[in-house]
């Protein structure tokens, strides 16, 4: 379980998150949606110890960052590290033996090549593979489907469902609402640095319509398309 209470984050005078209160239970998949700049990535960075914040974050396993697999939107790599070396490095950081890395290469990545030369989608799949082999209890996936081919999207969805069955806690952001509605138990709408709505499966369709009305509004009409 992860419990967040009164979490706030500001960059100078710009308030990004304000008094966030939320609880994430094991064996459930949570979707986080919101416009760009709503605070999704900042929240994830606070949870993983990358950013400082005010408020409290407590978890069943502590420190939270040592038990969390964090997939960033755009994973970064050292210039001279191969995909295989990267996986070994991340597993060693957690005291885990990755075993037969090549046998577990479900995305058919060129593990002998420098990771920095990978395409955007390949970099994301390598980062995901590494955090999976760390045997984390918590997973925070920031836009895991962006830049990834359809076949890999299907595999990632199946992985998420398997992790749920294993009792892991999964928190996922995505701009692809249909994907979240297929795999999530709850979806939380983040707007202006605060969670303004929590919706369960039976309310996903209604939430999607509300989001369309909120985000689109009169913007298309303003283009005066002809």
VOSERO-516067 format. One line per 2 residues: number of its first residue (from 1); for each residue x, y, z of N, C-alpha, C. Coordinates in nm, 4 decimals, always signed. Atoms other than C-alpha are relative to their C-alpha. Example, Ala and Ser with C-alpha at 12.3 -4.5 7.8 and 13.67 -1.06 7.14 Angstrom:
<recs>
1) +0.0890 -0.1190 +0.0000 +1.2300 -0.4500 +0.7800 +0.0900 +0.1200 +0.0000 ~ -0.0820 -0.1190 -0.0060 +1.3670 -0.1060 +0.7140 -0.0770 +0.1090 +0.0730
</recs>
This chain:
<recs>
1) +0.0835 -0.1199 +0.0000 +0.0000 +0.0000 +0.0000 +0.0869 +0.1249 +0.0000 ~ -0.0654 -0.1311 -0.0008 +0.1083 +0.3571 -0.0712 -0.1033 +0.1026 +0.0438
3) +0.0903 -0.1042 -0.0499 -0.0505 +0.6430 +0.1229 +0.0680 +0.1353 -0.0150 ~ -0.0514 -0.1354 +0.0197 +0.0051 +1.0034 +0.0151 -0.0934 +0.0976 +0.0696
5) +0.0802 -0.0953 -0.0769 -0.1100 +1.2819 +0.2455 +0.0579 +0.1398 -0.0103 ~ -0.0340 -0.1432 +0.0030 -0.1034 +1.6569 +0.1931 +0.1278 +0.0285 -0.0790
7) -0.1211 -0.0185 +0.0793 +0.1643 +1.6324 -0.0745 -0.0128 +0.1249 -0.0865 ~ -0.0046 -0.1216 +0.0811 +0.2551 +1.9651 -0.2326 +0.1402 +0.0181 -0.0564
9) -0.1280 -0.0253 +0.0643 +0.5287 +2.0696 -0.4704 -0.0080 +0.1295 -0.0785 ~ -0.0072 -0.1261 +0.0732 +0.6302 +2.4106 -0.6029 +0.1406 +0.0182 -0.0546
11) -0.1278 -0.0415 +0.0565 +0.9057 +2.5348 -0.8284 +0.0028 +0.1523 +0.0081 ~ +0.0037 -0.1439 -0.0225 +0.9729 +2.8823 -0.6970 -0.1406 +0.0429 +0.0372
13) +0.1350 -0.0480 -0.0274 +0.6421 +3.0670 -0.7096 -0.1069 -0.0801 -0.0749 ~ +0.0961 +0.0781 +0.0782 +0.4809 +2.8112 -0.9409 -0.0393 -0.1263 +0.0749
15) +0.0512 +0.1153 -0.0724 +0.2659 +2.5651 -0.7492 -0.0424 -0.1069 -0.0998 ~ +0.0283 +0.1076 +0.0945 +0.2556 +2.2324 -0.9335 -0.0968 -0.1013 +0.0599
17) +0.0894 +0.0930 -0.0698 +0.0904 +2.0008 -0.6776 -0.0466 +0.0652 +0.1293 ~ +0.0563 -0.0650 -0.1188 -0.1393 +2.1123 -0.3958 -0.0806 -0.0989 +0.0838
19) +0.0738 +0.0803 -0.0991 -0.2407 +1.8983 -0.0979 -0.0595 -0.1281 -0.0595 ~ +0.0433 +0.1269 +0.0584 -0.2573 +1.5644 -0.2771 -0.0235 -0.1028 +0.1108
21) +0.0334 +0.1095 -0.0916 -0.4306 +1.2912 -0.0758 -0.0516 -0.1166 -0.0841 ~ +0.0423 +0.1155 +0.0788 -0.4541 +0.9460 -0.2333 +0.0610 -0.1260 +0.0600
23) -0.0463 +0.1297 -0.0516 -0.4131 +0.5796 -0.1455 -0.0008 -0.1009 -0.1139 ~ -0.0136 +0.1017 +0.1032 -0.2905 +0.3026 -0.3756 +0.0161 -0.1367 +0.0662
25) +0.0036 +0.1320 -0.0622 -0.3711 -0.0560 -0.2770 +0.0730 -0.1041 -0.0853 ~ -0.0641 +0.1067 +0.0769 -0.1826 -0.3737 -0.3766 -0.1009 -0.0775 -0.0832
27) +0.0866 +0.0786 +0.0866 -0.3225 -0.5845 -0.6579 -0.0996 +0.0813 -0.0789 ~ +0.0902 -0.0869 +0.0755 -0.4826 -0.2870 -0.8300 +0.0814 +0.0858 -0.0964
29) -0.0619 -0.0839 +0.1021 -0.4062 -0.0785 -1.1368 -0.0705 +0.1354 +0.0004 ~ +0.0539 -0.1355 -0.0093 -0.4513 +0.2984 -1.1109 +0.0447 +0.0816 -0.1210
31) -0.0318 -0.0898 +0.1100 -0.4693 +0.5364 -1.4058 -0.0009 +0.1440 +0.0471 ~ -0.0073 -0.1429 -0.0302 -0.3656 +0.8994 -1.3751 -0.0107 +0.0753 -0.1321
33) +0.0196 -0.0755 +0.1236 -0.4976 +1.1331 -1.6438 -0.0045 +0.1483 +0.0317 ~ +0.0013 -0.1449 -0.0151 -0.4735 +1.5060 -1.6983 +0.0729 +0.0631 -0.1162
35) -0.0666 -0.0721 +0.1076 -0.3556 +1.7696 -1.9423 +0.1500 +0.0059 +0.0251 ~ -0.1420 -0.0265 -0.0187 +0.0130 +1.8325 -2.0041 +0.0168 +0.1143 +0.0993
37) -0.0222 -0.1035 -0.1003 +0.1423 +2.0322 -1.7101 -0.0900 -0.0099 +0.1202 ~ +0.0916 +0.0132 -0.1137 -0.1242 +1.9045 -1.4713 +0.0703 -0.0512 +0.1257
39) -0.0758 +0.0425 -0.1171 +0.1436 +1.7555 -1.2445 +0.0242 -0.1498 +0.0096 ~ -0.0122 +0.1463 -0.0059 +0.1445 +1.3832 -1.3310 +0.1450 -0.0438 +0.0209
41) -0.1400 +0.0406 -0.0092 +0.5183 +1.3457 -1.3883 +0.0641 +0.0528 +0.1275 ~ -0.0536 -0.0549 -0.1251 +0.5992 +1.5731 -1.0936 -0.0407 -0.0866 +0.1180
43) +0.0461 +0.0898 -0.1058 +0.3886 +1.3502 -0.8682 +0.0840 -0.1269 +0.0018 ~ -0.0790 +0.1224 +0.0083 +0.5763 +1.0441 -0.9907 +0.1427 +0.0229 +0.0506
45) -0.1369 -0.0293 -0.0441 +0.9121 +1.2105 -0.9304 +0.0063 +0.0205 +0.1516 ~ +0.0052 -0.0123 -0.1465 +0.8081 +1.2974 -0.5746 -0.0080 -0.1385 +0.0640
47) +0.0180 +0.1337 -0.0552 +0.7012 +0.9389 -0.5118 +0.1278 -0.0830 -0.0067 ~ -0.1217 +0.0786 +0.0178 +1.0326 +0.8020 -0.6387 +0.1243 +0.0680 +0.0570
49) -0.1119 -0.0646 -0.0672 +1.2501 +1.0462 -0.4441 +0.0855 +0.0872 -0.0886 ~ -0.0771 -0.0854 +0.0901 +1.3704 +1.2421 -0.7463 -0.0186 +0.1465 +0.0354
51) +0.0313 -0.1384 -0.0383 +1.1992 +1.5616 -0.6302 -0.0348 +0.0071 +0.1488 ~ +0.0397 -0.0257 -0.1376 +1.1632 +1.7035 -0.2806 -0.1412 +0.0581 +0.0009
53) +0.1398 -0.0414 -0.0094 +0.8156 +1.7919 -0.1552 -0.0346 +0.0227 +0.1466 ~ +0.0543 -0.0062 -0.1350 +0.6097 +1.8768 +0.1477 -0.1160 -0.0978 +0.0088
55) +0.1013 +0.1022 -0.0179 +0.3641 +1.6287 +0.2947 +0.0656 -0.1330 +0.0324 ~ -0.0541 +0.1312 -0.0352 +0.4067 +1.2574 +0.3605 -0.0394 -0.1055 -0.1028
57) +0.0246 +0.1188 +0.0818 +0.4361 +0.9404 +0.1528 +0.0465 -0.1201 +0.0808 ~ -0.0358 +0.1203 -0.0736 +0.4273 +0.6091 +0.3364 -0.0392 -0.1225 -0.0829
59) +0.0263 +0.1222 +0.0767 +0.4356 +0.2566 +0.1986 +0.0274 -0.1220 +0.0859 ~ -0.0207 +0.1236 -0.0725 +0.4269 -0.1011 +0.3160 +0.1449 -0.0422 +0.0003
61) -0.1431 +0.0264 +0.0099 +0.7872 -0.1376 +0.1986 +0.0718 +0.1338 -0.0056 ~ -0.0664 -0.1287 -0.0111 +1.0249 +0.1424 +0.2880 +0.1519 -0.0185 -0.0067
63) +0.0527 -0.1172 +0.0700 +1.1947 +0.3384 +0.1481 -0.0673 -0.0385 -0.1314 ~ +0.0819 +0.0310 +0.1160 +0.9440 +0.3442 -0.1333 +0.0833 -0.0101 -0.1274
65) -0.0771 -0.0033 +0.1243 +1.2001 +0.4277 -0.4020 +0.0809 -0.1267 -0.0220 ~ -0.0806 +0.1215 +0.0120 +1.3949 +0.1090 -0.3279 -0.0824 -0.1221 -0.0378
67) +0.0881 +0.1113 +0.0355 +1.0946 -0.1067 -0.4097 -0.0909 +0.0361 -0.1175 ~ +0.0839 -0.0510 +0.1078 +0.9553 +0.0895 -0.7042 +0.0735 -0.0049 -0.1330
69) -0.0498 -0.0066 +0.1362 +1.0126 +0.0365 -1.0733 -0.0644 +0.1190 -0.0695 ~ +0.0514 -0.1234 +0.0590 +0.9790 +0.3784 -1.2354 +0.0388 +0.0060 -0.1473
71) -0.0224 -0.0145 +0.1431 +0.9417 +0.3917 -1.6120 -0.0277 +0.1443 -0.0388 ~ +0.0149 -0.1394 +0.0376 +1.0044 +0.7481 -1.7231 -0.0490 +0.0122 -0.1442
73) +0.0522 -0.0237 +0.1347 +0.8447 +0.8981 -2.0325 +0.1100 -0.0138 -0.1040 ~ -0.1137 +0.0068 +0.0913 +1.1846 +0.9335 -2.1988 +0.1224 -0.0493 +0.0776
75) -0.1155 +0.0540 -0.0732 +1.4424 +0.7004 -2.0396 +0.1312 +0.0495 -0.0600 ~ -0.1317 -0.0480 +0.0443 +1.8021 +0.8271 -2.0569 +0.1059 -0.1049 +0.0333
77) -0.1033 +0.1008 -0.0170 +2.1147 +0.6154 -2.0911 +0.1390 +0.0602 -0.0146 ~ -0.1386 -0.0371 +0.0225 +2.4896 +0.6531 -2.0581 +0.0373 -0.0323 -0.1446
79) -0.0313 +0.0149 +0.1419 +2.6511 +0.6826 -2.4013 +0.0686 -0.1321 -0.0330 ~ -0.0784 +0.1206 +0.0281 +2.8688 +0.3712 -2.3680 -0.0440 -0.1177 +0.0865
81) +0.0503 +0.1150 -0.0738 +2.6462 +0.1129 -2.2032 -0.0953 -0.0771 -0.0911 ~ +0.0870 +0.0806 +0.0852 +2.4848 -0.1744 -2.3885 -0.1314 -0.0292 +0.0720
83) +0.1274 +0.0358 -0.0613 +2.1286 -0.2858 -2.3306 +0.0172 -0.1065 +0.1058 ~ -0.0230 +0.1084 -0.0963 +2.2511 -0.5989 -2.1558 +0.0676 +0.0528 +0.1269
85) -0.0702 -0.0586 -0.1154 +2.4862 -0.4001 -1.9314 -0.0937 +0.0859 +0.0839 ~ +0.0953 -0.0848 -0.0714 +2.2059 -0.1595 -1.8430 -0.0897 -0.0845 +0.0909
87) +0.0857 +0.0882 -0.0801 +1.9821 -0.4425 -1.7251 +0.0769 -0.0546 +0.1193 ~ -0.0816 +0.0514 -0.1105 +2.2639 -0.5924 -1.5182 +0.0229 +0.1078 +0.1055
89) -0.0258 -0.1104 -0.0919 +2.3386 -0.2514 -1.3652 -0.1197 +0.0263 +0.0896 ~ +0.1196 -0.0281 -0.0796 +1.9801 -0.1911 -1.2544 -0.0319 -0.1147 +0.0951
91) +0.0254 +0.1144 -0.0884 +1.9445 -0.5422 -1.1137 +0.1018 -0.0055 +0.1132 ~ -0.1024 -0.0015 -0.1046 +2.2747 -0.5167 -0.9261 -0.0299 +0.1062 +0.1048
93) +0.0342 -0.1074 -0.0940 +2.1519 -0.1905 -0.7712 -0.1015 -0.0461 +0.1034 ~ +0.0994 +0.0545 -0.0926 +1.8724 -0.3935 -0.6076 +0.0438 -0.1339 +0.0587
95) -0.0482 +0.1273 -0.0517 +2.0881 -0.6954 -0.5280 -0.0705 -0.1193 -0.0608 ~ +0.0728 +0.1069 +0.0674 +1.8991 -0.9073 -0.7821 +0.0844 -0.0587 -0.1127
97) -0.0648 +0.0684 +0.1108 +2.0327 -1.1638 -1.0260 -0.0987 -0.0079 -0.1160 ~ +0.0960 +0.0008 +0.1110 +1.8661 -1.1073 -1.3666 -0.0117 -0.1351 -0.0689
99) +0.0059 +0.1312 +0.0639 +1.9414 -1.4640 -1.4715 +0.0357 +0.0081 -0.1474 ~ -0.0269 +0.0058 +0.1434 +1.9371 -1.5427 -1.8424 -0.0683 +0.1178 -0.0693
101) +0.0576 -0.1220 +0.0566 +1.8844 -1.1927 -1.9816 -0.0461 -0.0224 -0.1436 ~ +0.0366 +0.0209 +0.1402 +1.8828 -1.3046 -2.3441 -0.1259 -0.0861 -0.0117
103) +0.1190 +0.0836 +0.0023 +1.6229 -1.5704 -2.2689 -0.1249 +0.0749 +0.0415 ~ +0.1129 -0.0812 -0.0457 +1.4019 -1.3040 -2.1096 -0.0241 +0.1220 -0.0884
105) +0.0092 -0.1147 +0.0903 +1.4387 -1.0603 -2.4000 -0.1269 -0.0105 -0.0850 ~ +0.1295 +0.0201 +0.0671 +1.0680 -1.0694 -2.4885 -0.0277 +0.1037 -0.1083
107) +0.0200 -0.1032 +0.1009 +1.0936 -0.7503 -2.6959 +0.1006 -0.0119 -0.1153 ~ -0.0991 +0.0231 +0.1064 +1.3759 -0.8893 -2.9146 +0.0905 +0.1211 -0.0215
109) -0.0874 -0.1173 +0.0075 +1.6010 -0.5939 -2.8350 +0.1432 -0.0413 -0.0338 ~ -0.1409 +0.0278 +0.0298 +1.9584 -0.5776 -2.9695 +0.0865 +0.0315 +0.1231
111) -0.0602 -0.0275 -0.1307 +2.1078 -0.6087 -2.6212 +0.1502 +0.0242 -0.0057 ~ -0.1428 -0.0240 +0.0129 +2.4663 -0.5978 -2.7480 +0.0339 +0.1381 -0.0504
113) -0.0226 -0.1362 +0.0486 +2.4230 -0.2492 -2.8921 -0.0080 +0.1004 +0.1138 ~ +0.0106 -0.1076 -0.0986 +2.4684 +0.0756 -2.7009 -0.1453 +0.0468 +0.0096
115) +0.1402 -0.0375 -0.0205 +2.1325 +0.1686 -2.5494 -0.0308 +0.1405 -0.0500 ~ +0.0216 -0.1382 +0.0438 +2.1802 +0.5350 -2.6394 -0.0321 +0.0083 -0.1490
117) +0.0278 +0.0000 +0.1440 +2.1529 +0.4385 -3.0080 -0.1376 -0.0575 -0.0325 ~ +0.1325 +0.0588 +0.0219 +1.8123 +0.2743 -2.9619 -0.0992 +0.1070 -0.0449
119) +0.1115 -0.0892 +0.0309 +1.4960 +0.4264 -3.1026 -0.0756 +0.0320 +0.1289 ~ +0.0773 -0.0386 -0.1182 +1.2517 +0.5921 -2.8634 -0.0755 -0.1189 +0.0584
121) +0.0756 +0.1156 -0.0476 +1.0350 +0.2820 -2.8436 +0.0886 -0.1069 +0.0600 ~ -0.0931 +0.1005 -0.0506 +1.3325 +0.0497 -2.7935 +0.0549 +0.0402 +0.1370
123) -0.0489 -0.0484 -0.1295 +1.4647 +0.2670 -2.5089 -0.1041 -0.0250 +0.1085 ~ +0.1061 +0.0195 -0.0985 +1.1295 +0.2465 -2.3362 -0.0151 -0.1475 +0.0347
125) +0.0136 +0.1439 -0.0249 +1.1082 -0.1311 -2.3763 +0.1177 -0.0535 +0.0815 ~ -0.1162 +0.0415 -0.0786 +1.4623 -0.1739 -2.2395 -0.0170 +0.0416 +0.1459
127) +0.0202 -0.0478 -0.1372 +1.3815 +0.0390 -1.9335 -0.1063 -0.0824 +0.0707 ~ +0.1057 +0.0812 -0.0595 +1.0627 -0.1586 -1.8734 +0.0526 -0.1392 +0.0349
129) -0.0553 +0.1325 -0.0245 +1.2443 -0.4898 -1.9041 +0.0899 +0.0008 +0.1233 ~ -0.0922 -0.0091 -0.1134 +1.5062 -0.3749 -1.6519 -0.0743 +0.0100 +0.1328
131) +0.0701 -0.0141 -0.1282 +1.2575 -0.2676 -1.3837 -0.0821 -0.1237 +0.0322 ~ +0.0710 +0.1252 -0.0252 +1.0633 -0.5905 -1.4310 +0.0933 -0.1033 +0.0625
133) -0.0953 +0.0982 -0.0514 +1.3750 -0.7993 -1.3653 +0.0533 +0.0382 +0.1379 ~ -0.0362 -0.0402 -0.1365 +1.4372 -0.5971 -1.0470 -0.0923 -0.0605 +0.1053
135) +0.0985 +0.0609 -0.0898 +1.1357 -0.7745 -0.8932 -0.0573 +0.1019 +0.0988 ~ +0.0580 -0.1052 -0.0838 +0.9771 -0.4527 -0.7640 -0.1404 -0.0368 +0.0459
137) +0.1358 +0.0183 -0.0503 +0.6583 -0.4434 -0.5589 -0.0940 +0.1075 -0.0546 ~ +0.0789 -0.1120 +0.0493 +0.5415 -0.1066 -0.6908 +0.0521 +0.0398 -0.1388
139) -0.0392 -0.0425 +0.1341 +0.5406 +0.0141 -1.0507 -0.0694 +0.1308 -0.0342 ~ +0.0513 -0.1277 +0.0471 +0.4995 +0.3702 -1.1740 +0.0409 +0.0124 -0.1460
141) -0.0267 +0.0008 +0.1432 +0.4699 +0.3797 -1.5521 -0.0536 +0.1280 -0.0620 ~ +0.0366 -0.1299 +0.0565 +0.4706 +0.7246 -1.7120 -0.0046 -0.0116 -0.1520
143) +0.0233 +0.0130 +0.1437 +0.3238 +0.6991 -2.0616 +0.0697 -0.1246 -0.0575 ~ -0.0699 +0.1199 +0.0463 +0.4325 +0.3360 -2.1148 -0.0313 -0.0396 -0.1444
145) +0.0406 +0.0415 +0.1341 +0.2518 +0.3059 -2.4504 +0.0436 +0.0974 -0.1091 ~ -0.0400 -0.0992 +0.0991 +0.3833 +0.6208 -2.6206 +0.1279 -0.0425 -0.0714
147) -0.1192 +0.0295 +0.0779 +0.6303 +0.5586 -2.9018 +0.0301 -0.1472 -0.0157 ~ -0.0217 +0.1440 +0.0041 +0.5894 +0.1811 -2.8793 -0.0923 -0.0612 -0.1041
149) +0.0783 +0.0618 +0.1064 +0.4685 -0.0407 -3.1650 -0.1190 -0.0771 +0.0571 ~ +0.1244 +0.0648 -0.0419 +0.1303 -0.2146 -3.1535 +0.0267 -0.1349 +0.0669
151) -0.0298 +0.1312 -0.0575 +0.2764 -0.5588 -3.0870 +0.0501 +0.0132 +0.1431 ~ -0.0541 -0.0203 -0.1345 +0.4714 -0.4298 -2.7864 -0.1047 +0.0548 +0.0947
153) +0.1093 -0.0491 -0.0838 +0.1649 -0.2419 -2.6589 -0.0842 -0.1155 +0.0532 ~ +0.0769 +0.1169 -0.0422 -0.0204 -0.5724 -2.6486 +0.0756 -0.0768 +0.1081
155) -0.0823 +0.0704 -0.0993 +0.2690 -0.7331 -2.4598 +0.0023 +0.0763 +0.1321 ~ -0.0054 -0.0815 -0.1222 +0.2921 -0.4432 -2.2119 -0.1315 -0.0103 +0.0761
157) +0.1306 +0.0150 -0.0645 -0.0814 -0.4666 -2.1440 -0.0101 -0.1333 +0.0724 ~ +0.0023 +0.1328 -0.0625 -0.0455 -0.8392 -2.0732 +0.0907 -0.0047 +0.1231
159) -0.0916 -0.0063 -0.1149 +0.2495 -0.7687 -1.8412 -0.0684 +0.0685 +0.1174 ~ +0.0695 -0.0742 -0.1057 +0.0443 -0.5154 -1.6450 -0.1044 -0.0882 +0.0672
161) +0.1021 +0.0891 -0.0574 -0.2363 -0.7677 -1.5994 +0.0646 -0.1100 +0.0845 ~ -0.0686 +0.1035 -0.0765 +0.0107 -1.0322 -1.4833 +0.0528 +0.0558 +0.1318
163) -0.0500 -0.0628 -0.1218 +0.1682 -0.7924 -1.2321 -0.1135 +0.0227 +0.1002 ~ +0.1163 -0.0164 -0.0871 -0.1774 -0.7169 -1.0958 -0.0339 -0.1316 +0.0689
165) +0.0299 +0.1303 -0.0580 -0.2397 -1.0890 -1.0443 +0.1023 -0.0394 +0.1063 ~ -0.1055 +0.0280 -0.0972 +0.0902 -1.1060 -0.8546 -0.0096 +0.0886 +0.1241
167) +0.0203 -0.0853 -0.1169 -0.0410 -0.8452 -0.6095 +0.0821 +0.1266 +0.0015 ~ -0.0781 -0.1235 +0.0079 +0.1748 -0.5571 -0.7305 -0.0940 +0.1207 -0.0031
169) +0.0723 -0.1268 +0.0104 +0.0638 -0.1944 -0.7117 +0.0494 +0.0722 -0.1242 ~ -0.0381 -0.0636 +0.1259 +0.0601 -0.0234 -1.0517 -0.0701 +0.1338 -0.0161
171) +0.0503 -0.1354 +0.0210 +0.0194 +0.3481 -1.1223 +0.0465 +0.0428 -0.1387 ~ -0.0313 -0.0212 +0.1411 +0.0030 +0.4437 -1.4883 -0.0598 +0.1315 -0.0489
173) +0.0543 -0.1166 +0.0693 -0.0318 +0.7693 -1.6766 -0.0011 -0.0301 -0.1490 ~ +0.0066 +0.0180 +0.1446 -0.1378 +0.7738 -2.0397 -0.0954 +0.1022 -0.0589
175) +0.0917 -0.0861 +0.0739 -0.2907 +1.0057 -2.2952 -0.0967 -0.0825 -0.0827 ~ +0.0881 +0.0892 +0.0757 -0.4563 +0.7019 -2.4525 -0.1051 -0.0541 +0.0965
177) +0.1005 +0.0330 -0.1011 -0.7748 +0.6822 -2.2470 -0.0538 -0.1413 -0.0183 ~ +0.0568 +0.1329 +0.0236 -0.9020 +0.3653 -2.4139 +0.0887 -0.1094 +0.0582
179) -0.0914 +0.0989 -0.0572 -0.5919 +0.1785 -2.3013 -0.0158 -0.0064 +0.1507 ~ +0.0181 -0.0027 -0.1450 -0.6340 +0.2891 -1.9414 -0.1328 -0.0641 +0.0397
181) +0.1315 +0.0538 -0.0362 -1.0020 +0.1991 -1.9405 -0.0039 -0.1518 -0.0120 ~ -0.0052 +0.1453 +0.0170 -0.9098 -0.1544 -2.0501 +0.0717 -0.0702 +0.1153
183) -0.0861 +0.0694 -0.0975 -0.6592 -0.2237 -1.7707 -0.0124 +0.0523 +0.1430 ~ -0.0007 -0.0618 -0.1330 -0.7339 +0.0054 -1.4748 -0.1213 -0.0403 +0.0849
185) +0.1090 +0.0172 -0.0951 -0.9422 -0.0525 -1.1640 -0.0594 +0.1348 +0.0384 ~ +0.0426 -0.1366 -0.0305 -0.9589 +0.3207 -1.0930 +0.0758 +0.0954 -0.0913
187) -0.0671 -0.1076 +0.0717 -0.8789 +0.6353 -1.2884 -0.0189 +0.1288 +0.0791 ~ +0.0025 -0.1255 -0.0744 -0.7899 +0.9607 -1.1133 +0.0312 +0.1148 -0.0957
189) -0.0181 -0.1170 +0.0858 -0.8230 +1.2956 -1.2910 +0.0750 +0.1079 +0.0775 ~ -0.0841 -0.1018 -0.0622 -0.5469 +1.5421 -1.2034 -0.0125 +0.1292 -0.0794
191) +0.0171 -0.1298 +0.0658 -0.6153 +1.9056 -1.2812 +0.0440 +0.1106 +0.0948 ~ -0.0458 -0.1116 -0.0815 -0.4416 +2.2170 -1.1559 +0.0741 -0.0439 +0.1244
193) -0.0794 +0.0464 -0.1132 -0.2184 +2.0137 -0.9274 -0.0773 -0.0715 +0.1074 ~ +0.0820 +0.0700 -0.0989 -0.5052 +1.8392 -0.7486 -0.0808 -0.1105 -0.0679
195) +0.0911 +0.1014 +0.0492 -0.7048 +1.5203 -0.7916 -0.1421 +0.0517 +0.0198 ~ +0.1351 -0.0556 -0.0101 -1.0523 +1.6429 -0.8736 -0.1069 -0.1078 -0.0151
197) +0.1002 +0.1052 +0.0168 -1.2186 +1.3088 -0.9472 +0.0674 -0.1367 +0.0052 ~ -0.0402 +0.1400 +0.0012 -1.1790 +0.9361 -0.8807 -0.1173 -0.0798 -0.0544
199) +0.1062 +0.0730 +0.0687 -1.3728 +0.6990 -1.1045 +0.0348 -0.1482 -0.0049 ~ -0.0169 +0.1450 +0.0112 -1.4231 +0.3230 -1.0952 -0.0469 -0.0458 -0.1373
201) +0.0221 +0.0530 +0.1342 -1.4751 +0.0947 -1.3954 -0.1363 +0.0368 -0.0583 ~ +0.1334 -0.0261 +0.0540 -1.8478 +0.1532 -1.4268 -0.0204 +0.1463 -0.0384
203) +0.0135 -0.1416 +0.0344 -1.7871 +0.5269 -1.4656 +0.1011 +0.0486 -0.1017 ~ -0.1050 -0.0398 +0.0934 -1.5038 +0.5234 -1.7215 -0.0565 +0.0694 -0.1238
205) +0.0573 -0.0605 +0.1205 -1.7267 +0.6029 -2.0195 -0.0453 +0.1432 +0.0270 ~ +0.0462 -0.1346 -0.0369 -1.8795 +0.8999 -1.8421 +0.1187 +0.0942 +0.0188
207) -0.1195 -0.0825 -0.0200 -1.5342 +1.0247 -1.7404 +0.0609 +0.0405 -0.1339 ~ -0.0573 -0.0318 +0.1314 -1.4120 +1.0036 -2.0999 -0.0777 +0.1129 -0.0661
209) +0.0821 -0.1061 +0.0591 -1.7027 +1.2185 -2.2155 +0.0233 +0.1338 +0.0703 ~ -0.0267 -0.1223 -0.0762 -1.6394 +1.4703 -1.9368 +0.1357 +0.0586 -0.0393
211) -0.1328 -0.0468 +0.0370 -1.2720 +1.4881 -2.0321 -0.0008 +0.0632 -0.1381 ~ +0.0097 -0.0579 +0.1333 -1.3570 +1.5496 -2.3955 -0.0611 +0.1391 +0.0064
213) +0.0642 -0.1308 -0.0135 -1.5866 +1.8335 -2.2961 +0.0934 +0.1006 +0.0667 ~ -0.0901 -0.0875 -0.0748 -1.3262 +1.9731 -2.0566 +0.1178 +0.0454 -0.0845
215) -0.1224 -0.0301 +0.0722 -1.0241 +1.9530 -2.2850 -0.0233 +0.0585 -0.1395 ~ +0.0241 -0.0495 +0.1362 -1.1825 +2.0214 -2.6233 -0.0762 +0.1318 +0.0035
217) +0.0784 -0.1230 -0.0096 -1.4485 +2.2786 -2.5357 -0.0346 +0.0551 -0.1375 ~ +0.0259 -0.0656 +0.1279 -1.4794 +2.5284 -2.8202 +0.1259 +0.0143 -0.0851
219) -0.1273 -0.0199 +0.0691 -1.1211 +2.4885 -2.9398 -0.0062 -0.0388 -0.1473 ~ +0.0071 +0.0402 +0.1403 -1.2064 +2.3013 -3.2590 -0.0772 +0.1030 -0.0818
221) +0.0790 -0.1015 +0.0706 -1.4703 +2.5563 -3.3547 +0.0813 +0.1262 -0.0251 ~ -0.0818 -0.1197 +0.0144 -1.2161 +2.8328 -3.3012 +0.0921 -0.0058 -0.1223
223) -0.0850 +0.0127 +0.1180 -1.0100 +2.6928 -3.5891 -0.0719 +0.0406 -0.1286 ~ +0.0806 -0.0318 +0.1165 -1.2963 +2.7628 -3.8303 +0.0434 -0.0821 -0.1207
225) -0.0458 +0.0905 +0.1063 -1.2004 +2.4595 -4.0357 -0.0967 +0.0019 -0.1179 ~ +0.0812 -0.0031 +0.1230 -1.3210 +2.4584 -4.3970 +0.0519 -0.1062 -0.0962
</recs>
